Amino acid sequence: MTPNKQASIKIEDLLKILEPLIRRVVREELDRIVQNEPGIFLLNPDMPLYEDIQDLTRRKKQGKIALYSHKEVWGE
C-alpha cells in the first residue's frame, strides 16, 4: 500500500498559477460570445460585470488604479 500524500501550496503560489488560467478562460468565453453573437455584446446595468467595469472606470479617472496594457495582459 502507498501512503496517502497531500500536497500543500502557498496562497501566493496558488494565485500565480490561477491568475493566468482565469484570464485565459475569461478571454476565451468573451471571444466565444462575440463570435456567436456578433454586434450584440451588451452589458446590462444589473450585471455584476457592468458594475465592476463602472467601478474600474471611476477609480481610473480618480487616479486610484493603473490598468495593464493589452500587451501586458495577453502577452501579444
TIDREN-138543 format. One record per residue: residue in three letters; y, x, z of N, C-alpha, C, O in turn. Coordinates in steps of 0.05 Angstrom, whole numbers, plus 5000, padded with zeros to 4 digits. Atoms other than C-alpha are relative to their C-alpha. Layout:
! residues N
ALAYXZYXZYXZYXZ;...
***
This chain:
! residues 76
MET497650175000500050005000502550185000502650395013;THR497449854999507150234986501849865019501949625021;PRO498150124981512450135038502249854985503049924963;ASN497850155011517849625025502650165003503550225025;LYS497549844999524150015006502449834993502249654976;GLN497550145005531249755008502150204993502350415006;ALA497949825008536950074972502649915013503149675017;SER497450084989543850095003502150124982501850334969;ILE497849915017550450174967502649935014502949735027;LYS497450054988557550234990501549794983501149774959;ILE498450215014562349664973501650124977501850004956;GLU498349875020566850144935498350074975499250034952;ASP501849945022560950374892499149754985498949754961;LEU500850255012558749664880502349894982501849804960;LEU497750095016565749484856500350164975501050054954;LYS499849835023565850074809497949924979498349944955;ILE502150085018559349814779500549724989500249674965;LEU499650285008561149074777502449954983502449794964;GLU497550055014568249114751499750024969500549834955;PRO500349995030566549364680498149784990498649674968;LEU501950215008560748864677501549734999501149584980;ILE498550264999565248274697502049994978502349784965;ARG498150005022570648484648498649954973499749804956;ARG501550045025565448514592499149714997499449604975;VAL501050275001562547834609502449814994502249634977;VAL497650175005569547514612500950034971501549834958;ARG499149955028571547834546498149874980499049744961;GLU502050125018565047614512500349695000500149564979;GLU499750304998565946894538502649914986502549714972;LEU497550085013573246864515499750034969500649864955;ASP500549965029571147144446498349774990498949664968;ARG501850225009565646614442501649744998501349594979;ILE498450245000570446054460501950004976502149794961;VAL498149995022575646284409498649974973499649844955;GLN501550025025570446354354498949724995498949624973;ASN501250275003567245674367502249794998501649584986;GLU497850205001573945314374502550144991504450165006;PRO497649855010578945684330502549825003502549594995;GLY497450144998586145484346500149805023502149675026;ILE500150204978584045064406499550135027498150015043;PHE500449874974584245554463502449935017504550065015;LEU497850094983588545194514499250015029496849965036;LEU500450014972589145264588501549765011503949735007;ASN498750224987590544624626501250085026500150255040;PRO498849934975595244654685498249965025498750095046;ASP501850044977589644414731497750205001496050195019;MET502249805000585145004713500850245018503150335017;PRO499449774983584645574763501050254984502850394993;LEU499149785016585546084707502949974992504450174991;TYR497150065007592145754687501750085024503850225020;GLU498549934977594645824758500150315005502150425012;ASP500149714997592346554761501850144981503250334988;ILE498349885020595946724697502949955007504650135003;GLN497250064991602346384722500850195023503050305023;ASP499549834978601846784786500450294991502350425000;LEU499749725010600847444749502650034985504050234988;THR497549995014606747284704502450025019504250185015;ARG497850004980611247144764500250275014502450385016;ARG500049754986609147774800500850234982502250424991;LYS499149795018610148204738503049994996504350204996;LYS497150035003617147924728501550115025503750215022;GLN498849914975618648084801499550305005500650425024;GLY500649724997616048794792498050065022497950295032;LYS501949964978610648694844497350104991495750205007;ILE502649905010604848884799500650144973502650094960;ALA500049875026603649334739497449934987495249974998;LEU502450085015598749084687499050224983500550384973;TYR501249805017593849524649500549934971500849694964;SER499750045028594849614575497349914988495249945001;HIS502550075014589749354525498150234998495750215003;LYS501749755003587250064514498750075027496450145028;GLU501149944973586450184589497849815008495849905021;VAL502050204991582549544599497450024983495250034993;TRP502350025018578049544537499150274989497050284976;GLY500849745010577850284521500250034970498850194958;GLU499749995030580050154449502650124992503350144969;
***
